[in-house]
Amino acid sequence: MGPEETLHVLVPSRALAEAVEALSPRVRAHRFPDEGPPTGEAAQAQVLVPRGGGEIAAEVLDALPQLRLVQLMSAGAEKFVGRLPERVTLCNARGAHTPSTAEWAVAATLAAQRGIPHFTREQDAGRWDFRTEHSLIGARVLMVGAGDIGRTIGRMMAGFDVDITYVARTARDGVRSIDELPQLLPEADVVVLIVPVTPQTIGLVDAAFLAAMKDDALLVNAARGVVVDTDALLAELTSGRLRAALDVTDPEPLPAGHPLWSAPNLLLTPHVAGAVPATNDRATAAVTDQLARVLAGEPLANVVTDY
């Protein structure tokens, strides 16, 4: 864009509007309308920051002929890949949710391994129910996903002397190929899922994947619900052969009466892994840093290309 051109940005909140306008007098922020597509100056937006990572309606895109950049406040970009006009670049907020999501994965793993959900229910019932549970110390952990969050989980777990094997789509130094999962799964005490949603990862954890896991192993899903076949997982949980800790489900939100609510051997949280106070600050910083690049004519960061 030209050095004097106004950068119009469509944002979901007043706080974000104030943050982006503080960058430069050249930045003009516009809030999403309560109903319908943007109009007036808002329709001149070159940059759009979606509401909470939600999808963008076709009528909104049609109303933004000058749109050139969609900047997410989340790492997950599956709702947008392949659904934007060719002129529009898609960027995510890689790193904004990393510390909190990794923290959840470690906390959920520890809680599930040490039986905290069971003991909490016993506390509510007023029962002193002594029993020996599992441990994370020295466990064999299979990290399905070797990106930023997966590596951070690994570093956090390192203090427990775990034996971690990383798996990704393609093998590289220190990372095994996803094609090796049938050989790796039977050896893992804990399997952590932290992969993006792609055609290859949707339904990755199917009945065969789960059957390959060792008896009494723990599955931790910090990725997306569609990575796991819910019915296949329910069958394993109900039989008592496997355990799980889930922050995401398919469907989501989980409807009332769904079998997962009452499934045994399950720790379940409502997609809150990234929900800590500092996450919003990091996501806001990702947006403002990107806009600073636009104003300076610098290359964009975190462009989503490899999905």
N, C-alpha and C positions, 0 to 999 in steps of 0.2 A: 504494500500500500504506500501511497505518497506520504512525504514527511509532514504534510499539513492536513492530511485526510482524517476525518473523524472516524474512530473505531466504534461502531455500534455493537453492543453485546446484549444478548437476551439471557437473563438470569432468573433463577427460581426464587430468590429471597432478597429482602431488603439489605440484610447484612452483607451478602455477596455483592450486591449493587454498590454499596458504600466502599467495599474493599477494592473493587475494580476501578471505580471512578477516582479513588485516591492515587492510582498509578500515574495518571497524567490528565491534563485538561483536554487532551484529545479523545479520551474515552468517555463514551456516553452509555450508561447502563439502562436497560429497559426490563421491567418485570413481565413475566408471562401473564397474559390476560386471564381472567377467571374463566371465561368461556370463549370458544372460537379461536381463530388464528390471530396472530399479531397484526396490527394495523398502524397507519401513520408512520412516525419515525422508527417505531419498533420493527416494522417490516423491512427496514434498511439494514437489519443486523447482518454483519459479516461473520459473527461468532455466536454460537448457541451453546449454553450450558444446560443440559436437561435437568428436569426435576428428579432428584434422588436416583438417577440412573434408569428412570423409566423410559418407555418407548416414546418416540416422537411421532405424532399423528401425521398422516400424509398431507392433511390440509395445512398443517403448520409449515411443513417443508415447501409446499406449493406457494405459500405466502411470503417466502424469504428468497427472492431471486438473487440476492447478493451474498447469500450464505456461502462461506468458504471453509469454515472450521466448526466441528462439533467437539467440544472439550468436555469429557466426562469427569465426574468427581469420584469415580470408582475405578477399580482395575478391570472388572468384568465388562466386556464390550460386546457380548454375544447378541444383545438385542438390536445392535446397530450395524454389525458387519454385513455388508452386501445390501443394505437397505437405504443407503444414502446416495444422492446424485453423485455422478463421477467427479464433479467439480469440488466436492466437499471432502476435506481431510478429516479423519477420525483420530482423536488422541485420547488416551486414558490418563488416569491419575496414578500411575504405577508408583507404589511406595506409600501412598497416603494411608492405606489400610493395613500395610504390612505388619507393624508392631502389634497392633491390637488383634489382628486375625491370628498371628503366630502365638500370641499370649493365650488366646482362647483355645487353640489346638493343644497347647501344653497343659493348660488348666483342665480341659475336658479329658485329656488322656490320663492325667494324674487322678482326677476324680473317679473316672471309670475303673482304673486299675486298682485303686484303693477302696472301692465299694462305697464311696460317699453317698450316691443316691440312695442305696439301700439303708445306710445308717441314718440318713436324714429322715426317711420314712419311719424307721424304728423310733427315732427320737420323737416324732410327731405322735406316735402311738404309745409313747411312754414305756418302751421295751428296751432292756439292756441285753442286746443280742450279740454276744461275742462270736466272731468268726474270722478266719484268716482269708485275706483277699489277695489280689495280685500286686505286682510291683513294676514300676518303670525302670528301676535301677538294673542295669545290665541287659535290658530287653533288646531284642532284635527288631528294629523299626524299618519298615519299608515305606519310603517317602515317594508317593506317586505324584510327581511334579517336582521339578528341580529349578524352579524360577526363584524370584526374589523372596516370596513368602515361604516356600519350601526350605530354602537355605536358612532363613531366619529361624524357622521352627527347629531345624537341625542344630543351629548354634545354641538355641535355648535349651534343647534336650541334652546337649553334650555334657552338661554338668551331672547328668544321671548315668554317665558311663554307658550310654546306649551304643549299640552297633547299628549304624544307619547305612542303608543302601538307597541311593537315589535312582529314580527311574524317570525317563522322559521319552518323548516320541522317537528321538534318535539318540544313539549312544555317543558319548564323548568321554573325555578324560574324567574319571570319577563318577560317571553316570551310565547306568545300564539302559538298554533299549526296552521299550514297552513290550516288545515281542518276547522278552525273557520272563514276563510275569508268571507264566505257568511253572517255571522252575524256581522263581523267587518266593512266590506266595506261601508255599508250604513251610518255609523256614521262618516266617515273620510272626512275632508275637503281637505287633501293632502295625496296622496298615493305615497310613494317613493319606487322604485324597486332597490334593491342592492343585488341581489342573484347571485350565480354562475350558469353557464349553466350546467344543468344536464338533464337527460331524464324527470325528474319531473317538471323542470322549463321551458323547451322549450314549448312555447305556453301557459304558465300559464295564461297570461292576454289575455283571449279570449273574445268572445262576452258576455258570461255569467258573467265573472269577471267584465267587464266594465258596464254591465247593472245593477250590484249590487251597483255600486258607486252612491253616491248621486248626484243630479243635480248640475251642476256648480263646481264640484270637480276638483282638479288638479292632473294629473298623471305625476310623474317625473321618468324618466328612466335613471338611472346611471349604469345599469347592462350591458345587451347585447340586441341587437335588436331582437333576436329570442325569447326572453321572452315574447314579445308582438305580438299579431296577428295584423299586419299592417292594413289589410282591415277592421277589426272590429274597430280599433281605428279611422281610417279615417271616418267611418260612424258616430261615436259619435262626432268627431270634426266638421264634416260638418253640422251636425244637430244643432250644437251649445250647446249640452247638457253637454259636458265635455270639459276640457282644458288640455293641455299637455306641458311638457318641456322635450325634448329628446336630449341626447348626442349620442345616438346609434340608429340605424335603421336596419330594415330588408326589402330590401337588404341594404348592406353597402359596399362601399360608395353608397350614394343615387344617382341613375342615373339622368341625365338631363330629365326634363319633368315628373318626378314622381309626383303623386298627393300630396305627403307630402310637396313638396316645396311651394305649394300654399294653403295648408290647413289652414282654419281659426283657431283661438284660440290655435296656436302652436308656441312655442319657440324652435328653432332647432339649435344645434351646431354640428360640424363635428367630433365627437369623440375626443374632446380636454380636457376632464375633468382632465386627468392626465398630460396634457402638460404645465408644469411650469418648470422653470430652475432647481429647486432643485430635481425634480423627477429623473432625470438621475443620479444625485449624489447618491440618496438613492438606486436606482437600482444597481448601480455599487458597492455600499457598501454591498448590499445583496449578490452579486456574490463573492466579495473578502472575506467576512466573511465566506461564505460557503466553499471556497477553503482553508481557514485557518483551518477549521474543518477537511477537508480531509487530509491536511498535518499533523495535530496533531493526526489523528486517532480517532477523536471525533464523536459522533453521528451527523447526518445531521439535519439541521433545515428546517422547513416548507416542510416536505415530504407530497406530495399529495397522500392521501389514501382514503379520504371519499368523493367520488363524486357520 
